[in-house]
Amino acid sequence: MFSKFAKNKSSTFRALPEKFDTSIGKNTVINGSLVLLDSIRIDGKVVGNIESSKEEAITVVVGGTGEVQGDIVAHRVVVVGKVSGNIHAHERVELHTESLVQGDIKYGSIAIEHGAKVLGLLLQVGAAAPSNLSDTDAQNAIRKAQSASSGS
């Protein structure tokens, strides 16, 4: 009966083609912003923003023991651990079962496993977003949602 779900998971969550030249171990804490030139896997803690160029196909993976306190801007973002900050993935965001994101997420496409937690807004941007939606429209929608939630 549940075999149907196992098949869907493999098509929703893709294996990453990147080679991770940079890895932050689970006993490492970095205080400061990171500007990436290669894909990175974070199993430790980063306190600061993480960003890469929009032109580079860079992936940021926050592993199960990983934690980021800051914003992440990259081509692809995969979260298994915790992120306290906004995520902007030009292509794709994947949130796995144990993940916790406390911040807004902008994405081209998104995959969310059952059990993942998001405390923020989800906003599709880029080529996959509706063509009649401008950045101003998106910002107005975010402000409206924020004022509605603070008024409750």
Secondary structure, DSSP 4 states (H G I P E B T S, - for coil): -THHHHHHHHHHSPPP----SEEE-TT-EEES-EEESS-EEESSEEES-EEE-TTS--EEEE-TT-EEES-EEEEEEEESSEEES-EEEEEEEEE-TT-EEES-EEEEEEEE-TT-EE-S-EEE-STTS-TT--HHHHHHHHHHHHHHHHH-
